[in-house]
Each structure stands twice: as structure tokens, then as C-alpha cells.
Amino acid sequence: MPSSATPALLSIELTSPQSVDGRRAAFQSLWLLVRMQHAHAHGGGSGVVRLADLRGEVSDASTLRMVVSRAFRDFKAWGLEVGWGEDLQREPRFLNAERRSQGPFWLPAAQAKRLRLLVDNRPATAAEVASFLGLRSRKAQAAGTITPPDAVHLQDAAFWKQLVASQQAARQGRLMSPVAGGNGAGSALETIRLAGTLAASDFQRALVTLNEAMLWRRLGDNEQARRRLQALKKQRLAHHVAGNDYLGAMECIVSAWCAYTARDLPLAQSLLGGMAQDPARALVLRHHPDVRFEWCNLWALACRSRALAQATDDRSAAAALAEESLQRFGEALAAAFESHSFDAAQHVAANMGMAAWLFDRVGLGDLPALAHDGHRADTTRRAVQWIAFSEWLCGHTDGQGRSAWNAIYLMRIARGHCRPDTQPTLAQFRAQKPLDPSAISKLAGPLADAFDAANWPARWVDVAQARLADHEAGRRRYPGLQQGSLLFEHAWYAAHAGDLKAAEHSLGLLREVLPQLVPSDRAYFTESWNDALPAELVLEAKPPRRPSARRTALLPRKGPRPE
């Protein structure tokens, strides 16, 4: 556009179907444009839109790059110059397009002046723009320093209400998106951001940042989780924050979780070990049951992974790690009940049960910790009973809902003794005899009432399908690893029932999920897809390529990682 020309105004209709100068416009592209204009108007000409503002609003971690690329193609078609990066003084035409997807994004002043935001062909009000963007009012936060003490107390109550709403949403599986039939309740990410607008103290703001980091970690977005942890560190160092020892301890634990998610077990245990040796954090670890639960549960998971990886080459070392894993799981369970958290207890009970079964699978079933009255226990029965206890706890936790992990674990245990040759024929595959749900229920013994008929149909393929249907309909939202695990189990049991079409469909959906996962989890599903399914199905639903031998050696895996 020649510098002497007067830039044309752009009429942007915010009501559906959205348009620019009368032409239909993609919602995501228009949302980003209006968000940049809003940031410019409320940031003194220097406002930016960061990737975190897009995640959970118009995109998630797996589609973000595609959304940004589409938006910039649309901006070009609309004749707009949009900038990216931290230097807001540079002309957009001189910026490096290869780094564009990293953000942040901003509108030059001349471009911002061109936008006419409309609702039904009339100028949009500030409230309508905020409603279109899904933004909340920040008046309460801005007025915090001039309102009387009673109003501050009311604002505190509103903040704590939103924090509790976010934590409850996370327990119910509403991590990034609301669930259907949720009485209008928002997602955990949405409600924690709303809590951030109500935060009136340094501690409250830091607590919001910590909870955001924990949510991104559960969503499998390590990069975003680590960014929030860096923000938390800056908040803690810049201010003397009340509760700083607790925040520091949890920052360390979430950092260790990120390392564990990336399968960097030495780093995860180094972070946890350093925390236990630090005088201030060790005190929090000793006296705060929630922190102690998180520490013990994660330490146990790391020991479990190391034990499984070493079982073949160094049995004595693996046995010692397995014993330590079970001991720490026991301490985590005690801490969960000490803090009256059934949610925490159900997680560690399931982890303990799966650990017992996995240890038996690699020849560590004779551990003293697994013995009963001095005799070797029926490890499968013990594993099933711990997972049944976890499921029973889920049913007795207000609003908790059923755990996807418990179903995944039991389906793996049910088919665990089925070990045909690599890529068996369909006839060989169907000749296997996995345990059916009724057999698993019998193994649960006094805890069999956890498996009610409404949530546990008579066939495993229906158990998996019911949970996948909940996810598809929005009644539950499962992160990528849980969704991928359910899809694989459904494919396995559908193939075992002879329904190759249904199995192939699930594998097609699994292929779409795989890019969201860390390399070690992708490797697990790739190996299982190549080797554990019937040859006829593998031929039709061509599996992903196996990782190289060198990469496989770096990924000690015995199955998908638990939450």
C-alpha cells in the first residue's frame, strides 16, 4: 500500500455469521483481530495478545500454529499489516515470519484506527466487544485500592469462590472446555482466569498462576506450564508473598511433573530431592499433607518407571526401586486421607494397583511389599482391588465423576495375559481369552460394588465406547493421553469382537491424537499398534512408523503414563 494513500476503513460485523466488509470471515481470525484491537485500545497503544490468550479461547496446543497461519492469511486478504514479537516499534513487513507463531501479536496504531466494530450494523459497545471476546470485567480489580475494607473482603470472597469453582471443574474433567449439561459452569481454565481478574493481593495472583501451571500440565502442554511457572517465580521474587514457602514447594513439584511428563526421570527426581533437602521446603513437605501427597505420589511414579526399565538388566536394583515405589505410594495415600481429599486418594490407589500388576509382569511379583501373611499374593487380584477402591472413591466424591484411568488400567489388566505372536492373524487374535468385566468384578471381592451396571457394561468394548461417547458429546473432557488410551483399548476389544470397521475407526482417531503426545507415549502406541493387533487390521489401518532404534532405547516405557 503506497504511503501516501489513506488506509480504507474495515467494517467488522461481530454478530454471527461474522464478516469483514460484508465478506464471511473465519471466527478464529476475527477473534484474534478484535482481541488485538482491544489490547491496543486498553494498553495505551502498546497492548499485545499472547499465545496464552488464544489457548482455551479459539485453539488448543495441537492446533495453535494452524490457527495463527490461517489468521495471517486472512489479515493479508483484508489488507491489514499485523505485527508479532516483543518489539512493537518495528514495521511488520520487516519481521521474521518463521517466528510468527510464537507471538505475541499486536496492531500498529494506523491499522487499529481502521477497524469499525459493528453489532447488527451499528457501532459495537464496549460491553458487546468484551462479550464477543469472552472477557470479564476488571472493574473490581481496578477499584481494589479505593474501596472500603468491607468491599475488599467481599472481593476476597468472590476470588475464593472462583478458585474453588476452577478446582472443582478440574476434578470433573472440565479442564479447557465446559461439559454438556454442566448447568452453565465454565471450564477450569476459564474460571481460574476469572479468579485472576478478582485477585487483590500478591498471594492471590501467585496462586492463580500456580493453578494455571497445574492445569496446563494436566492438559499435556509442558511449554505453557513452564511459562506459567516462570511467571510464578518472578512473582515470588518480585514481592514478599504471604505463603511463599507453599508456593515455592508447589512450583518445584509442578516443575518435576513437567520433567516426568517429558520422561526426564533424573531431572524429576533431582527437583524433588532438592526440595526435600531445602530446609524451608522440607518443613512444608513435612507438615502440609497436600504437598506431601504430591511429592510422594510423583516420587513413587518415577521409581516405578525406573524399576520397570531396569527389571531385565539389573533385577536387584529394580526390586529396590519397586519396593521404594510401593512405600511412597502408601505414604501418599496416608497424606491424601490426612488432608481429607478423596480425589487425591483415588489417584494414588489406582497408581498403586497398576504398579503391583506391572511389577508382577516384569518378574517382580515376589516383592515383600506385595506379600500377604508371608506368602506371595495373587498380584492381579490385589491390583484389581486397589483400582476398584479408587473407583469406589470416585463414586463417593461429590461431582467427581468416573475416572478414565481406572477403565484404561482394568482393560489393560484384562488382556494382560494375552500374548500372541507379533501381528497375529484375526483368527489367532480372536482365540485369545481376555478377562471380561464380570471376571474383574469377582476379583474385586468386597469392592465389587464399585462397578455398577450404569458405568460398567458387560463388554469392555462398550466400557471404552461409553467413555469415548462422553468425551465426544462434551459430557467429559479427557486430555490427549487418556483419549488416546481409550481409543486404543476400544480398537483392541472391537477387533477381538470381530468388528474391524469400528476398530479401524478408533485407530484413525488415535492417529489424530498422537501428535499431541510426548515422544515416549507416541512410541508406546506405535509399538502396540504394529505388534499387538491382528494383521488384517494393521493392513487396513496402517500404523505410524516406528521410532528409530536409538530413540526407542531412550524411551523406557511399559505403557501410557498415569495422571
N, C-alpha and C positions, 0 to 999 in steps of 0.2 A: 504494500500500500504506500503510495507516494506520501512523503512527509507533509506536503502542502495540502493534501486532501483532508476534508473534515470527516472523521470517522462516523459511519452511519449508526444510528441507534438500533438496538436489538430489542424487539418486543418478546418477552418471555412469559408465556401463559403457564401458571403453576397448577391449575386445575387439570384433572385427567380428562382426555389424553393431553399430556404436556406437549408444548410446541415452542418453536423459535421462529418468529416472523411467519407464523401460520403453517410451518412445516413440522410434522411429528418429530419429536426428539426423544432419545433414549433417557429413561428416568435417571439412571446412574450418572450419565454425563451431565444432565441438567442439575442434578443434586450437587455434584461437585462444583459446578459453576456458581450456583447460588450460594453454596457454602463459602466459596472464596470471596464472593461479593459481600457476604455478611461479615466475614472476618476482616475484610478491608474496611468496611464501614465502622466496625466496632473496635478496630485495633489501631486507630489513629493513622491509618494509611500504611500500617506495617503488619497487618494481620496475616497469618498463614494458616493453611489447613494441612494437618499432618496425617500420616498413614493411619494412626490410631483413630482419627475421626471418621475414616472410611470404614474400618473394620467394625463389623457388627451393625452398620447402618446400610451400606449398599454392597458390601462384599465380605468375604471371609479370607483367611490366609491363602487358600488354594486358588482363588480367582482374582486376587487383587491386581496382579500385573495385567491381566486381560482387561479388567475394568478401566484401569488407567490408560492403557493403549487405545481402547475404544473412545474414551473421553477426549483424548488429544486429537484423534482423527475428526471427531465432531467439532471440536473447537476450531480446527483449521477450516472445516467446511463452513462454519459460521463467521469466518473472517476475524477470529479473536486471537490475540497473542497472549499466551498464558505462561507464567514463569514457574520455575521449580528450583529447589536448593535453598540454602540459608542466606545467600547474598541477594537481597531484594533490590539492589541498585543496578544490577546487570540487565541488559536488554535480553529478552527471551530468545531472540534469534541467534545469540552467541553462546547459548548454554549447550552443554554436552547431553545429547538426547539419550545416551546409553545409561545415564544415571537418573533419568526422569522418574522411573518407577519408585525410586527411593523417597521422593518428596523432599521437603514439604512443598505445597503448591500455593501460588499467590497470583493475584491480578495486579498488573500495573495500573496506576491511577487513571490513565487515559482510557484504559479498557473498562475499568469499573464504572466510569461515568456513562458508558454507552448502554448499560443494561436498564431496561424498563420492566420491572417485575409486575405482573398483572394477575388478577384473580377475576375470572369472568369478564375480561376486557376492561377492567378498571384497575387503578393502581393498588397494589397489594399493601396491606397494613403490616406493621412490624410484627404483630401477633400472628398474622397469616403466614408470613415468611418463616417465623420461628416454628409454626405448626408444620409447614411443609418440610422443614429440615429436621423436625423431631427434637428441637432444642427446648430446654426448660428455662424458666425464668431465673435469672440470677439476682433479682432484686433483694431477696432475703440475705444473700451473701454480701452484697454491696452495702446493705444497711446495717450490717452487724456491728459496726463501730459506733453508730449513733443512736441505737435503740436502747431503751432502758433495760436493766438487768433481767426483769421478768420475761421480756421478749427474747432475750438471748437464751434463757432456759427453755422456752418453747421451741426455739430453733434447734437447740440441742436434741430435744425430744424428736423433732422431725428428722434430724440426721440419724439418730439411732434407729428410728423406725425404718428408714430406707436401708440402713446397713443390715438389719435383721431380714428385711424383705429380700435383699440380694443373697444373703447366705441361705435363706430358705429356698429361693429359686435354684441355687446351685445344687442343693440336696435333692430337689425334684427333677433335676436334669435340664432345667431351662437355662442353659449356660449363655448362649448367644441369642437365641430366638425364643419368643414366647411359645408356649404349647397351646394346642387347641383345647377349648373347654376350661381354660385356666382362670375364668372369671375376670378377664382383663388384666391379670397380673403380668408384669413385664418380665423380661429376661434378667438374669443375674448381672450381665454386663450393663444393661440399660439402667437398672436400679442402683448399681454402685456408682455409675456416673452421676445419677441424680443426687445420690448422697454426697458426692463431691461438690455439687453446687450449694449444698447446705452446710458444708463443713465450716466451722467458725474458729477452729484452733489448729495449731500446727500438728498436734497429735491426731486430730480427726482427719486432716488432709493426708498425713502419712499413712493412717490406717486404710484410707481409700486406695492409696497407691499400692499398699501391700495386698489388699484384696483383689485389685485388678491384676497384679502379677500372678496371684494364685489362680485366677480364672483363666488367664492366657495359658498358663502352664497346663491346666486341665484340658484346654482346647487343643493342646498339642502345638501351640505357636511359641516355641522357645525364644525366638528372636524378640517378639513383643514382650514376653515375660521378662527377659533380661533387660530390656529397655525400661520397663517399669521398676525393676529392681535398682537400676542405676539412678532413676529419678528418686526412689526412696532413699538411697544412700545420700544423695545431695540434700534432700530434705532433712535428714537426720544430722548431717554435718553442718548445715547452714543454721540450724536452730537447736536450742536445747529443748528437745521434745520430751514431754512427760511420757513415761512408758517406753523410753528409748531402749532399755535393755531387752524388753519383749520384742520390739520391732527389729532390733539387731539380730536377735535369735531367729526370728521367723524369716528375715531376709536371708540368713545363712541357709536355713532349711529349704527355702524355695530355690535358692541357687543350686543346692545339692540335688533337688528334684530335677532341675533342668539338666544337670550333668548326667543324672541317671537316665533321663529320657533319651539323651544322646548316646547312651551306653558307655559313657566315660566313668566307669566304676571307680577307678583310682581317685579321680577328682571328687566324685560324690562323697566317698568315704574320707578323703582328706579334709573337705569342708566340714563334715560332721565331726571328725576327730578334733579339728582345730576349735570348733565350738565347745566341745566337752572340756578342752584344756584351758579355755579362756575363763578367768575367774568370774567375771560378771555374767557371762552367758551360761557358764556351768551352774551358777546359782539359780538362774531362771529354769534351766533344764531340770534341776533337782526339785524345784518347788512348784513349777507350773505344769499341771498334768496334760494340758493340750499340747504344749511344746514337747513334753516328754513322749507323748504318743507319736507325734510326727517324727521325732528323732529315732525312736526305737523301731517304728514300722519301716522307715526308709533304710535304716542300717540293716535290718533283717532282710529286706528285699535285695539289697546289694550283696549281702553274704550269701543269700540263696542263689543269685546269679553266678557268683564266683564258684560256689560249691558245684553247681551243675556243670560249669565249664571245665572244672578240674577233675571231675569224677573219674574220667578214663585214664588220665596220666598220673595223678597223684591222689590215690584214694584216701590216705591218711589226712592229707591237708583238706581234701574235700569234706571228709567226715567232721573235722573240727569246725569248718565253716558252717556246715549244715547244723551242727549242734548249737553254735552261736546264733544262727538264724532263728531256730525254734525258740531259744531262750529269749531273744529280743522280741519276737512276736508275742510271747507270753507277757513280757513287761509292757508292751504296747497295749495289749488287751486290758491289763490291770489299770493302766493310765486312762484308757477310754472310759472304763466304768467309774474310776475315781472322779472324772470330770462329768459324769452322767451323760455321756454322749453315745447314744445307741448308734448313731451314724458312723462314728469312728470305730465302734466295736464291730459293726458288721463288716467293715472293710478288712480289719485285721483278722477276724475269724475266717473269712474267705481266703485271705492270703495264707494263713496257717494251714488250712485244709489242703490248698493246692500245693504248698511246699511239701507236706507229708507225702502226697501222691507222686510229685516229681522226684523227690529223693529216692523213693522206692523204685521208680522207673530206671534210675541210673545206678542201682545197686547199693543204695544207702538206706535200705529199709530196716536194717538191724541196728539203727542208732539207739542208744539208751533212752534218748528223749522220746522215742516212738514206742518203747516197750510198754507192756501192760502187765503189772504184777510179776515183773521179771521175765516175762515171755514176749516173744515177738508178736506184735499186734497185727490184726488184719488192717493193713495200711489203707486200702481202698475204703473200707468201712469207716475208718477214722476220718479220712479226708472228706467223705460224703457227709458225715455227721457235723463236722465243723462248717461246711458250706451250708448245710441245712440250718444250722444255728444262725448263720449270717442271714439267710433268707427269712427266718423267723423274726429276727431283729428288724429287718426291713418292714415286715408287716405290722410291727408294733411301734414304728416311728411315725409320728404324725406327719402326714403329707410326703413321706419318703418315696413311696413307690417301689417297685421291684428292681433289683439290681440286674443289669445286663451281664455283669461279670459272673454272677452265680450261675446263670444259664449257660454261659460260654464254658465255664470250668466243668460243669456237670456233663455237658455234651462231649467235651474232650475226654473226660474220665470214662464215659460210657463206651467210647470207641477206642480207648487206650490199648486194649489187648488185641485189637485188630491190626495185624502187621503183615499184610500180603507182600508179595514181591513188588518191586517198583513198577508202576503203571500196569496193574493187573487188568485182565480182560473184565468186561462188565459182569460176566458170569462169576468169575473168581471174586470180584469185588462184592457182589450181592450175596455170595455164600458166607461172608463174614457175619458174625452174630454179636453186634454191639448190645450192651445192656439197654433195655427200654426204660422209660420213666418209672414204670411200676417196680422194676427191679431196684432202681436207685432209691425209690421211696422206702422199700423194705430195708435197704442198707442204712437208711437214716434212723431206723428204730423209733425211739420215743420222740424224735424230732420230725417224724414224717408229716405231721400236721402243717408243716411249713409249705408243703406242696399241694395247695388247694387246686381243685379242678379248673377254676376260672383262669388261673395264671399258668397252670402246668398241664397242657393237653396230654393225651395218651401217646402221642408220637413226637419224637424230637424235631422232625421237620416242621411240625405245627408250632412247637415251642419257639423255634427260631423265627418262623414266619410271623407269629403274633407280635414279637418284639420289633421286627423289621416294619410291620404294618403300623405299629405305634409311632415309630420314627417317621415313616413316610407321611402319615396323617398329621403329624405335629403334636401328637399326644405326649411324646417323649422326644428328647433331642440327645442322640448318642454321638460323642466325639468320634473322629475317624477310626481310631484303633478298635473301639467297641463295635462300630458299624461294620468294619472290615471283618472282624472275628465272627460276628453273627452271619454275615454273608457267606463266609467260607463254610461254617458249620451247616448252614442251610443247604449249600451246594452238595456237601458230603452226604447228608442224610437224604436229600432229594434223589441223588444218584443211587443211593442204596435202596430207595423205594422204587427205582426204575424210571423216575421222572427226569430224564436227561434234559428236557426242554427247560424245566424250572431250574435245574442245576446250572445250565448254561446261562440263563438269565441272571442268576445271582453272581456268577463269575464275571459276567460283563459289568455289573455294578461294582464288583470288587476291583476290577481293573481301573475304574474311575476314582476309587478311593485311594489306591496305592500311592499316587504322587503326594498325598498329604502326609504320609507316614515317614518316620525316620528310616534310614537305610536298613537297620537291623530288623525292623518289623517287616519291611518290604521283602527282605531276604527270607524270613520265615514263611510268608505266604507264597512266595515264588517257589521255594523248595517243596512245600506241601502241595501246591497246585501241580507241579511237574511230577511228583513221585507218588502221592497218596490217592490220587483219583484214577478212575478206570480209563484205560487207553482210549476208548471210544469218545469219552467226554473231553479228554485232553486234545484229541484230534480236532474236535469241533470248536472247542473254546481254547484256542491256542494260548498257552501260558506265557507270562512275561519271561524274558531271557534271564538266565541265572546270573548272579553276580560272579565276578572273576574269582579264581581260587584264592588270590591274595586278599581280596576284600572279605570273602567268606571266612577266612582264618581270623580276621579281626572282629568278627561278629559272633561271639559265643551266645547262641540262642537255644532255648528249649521251648519256645512258644511265645505268644504275644505277651507283652508286659502288662501287669495289672495296674489298676488305678491307684 
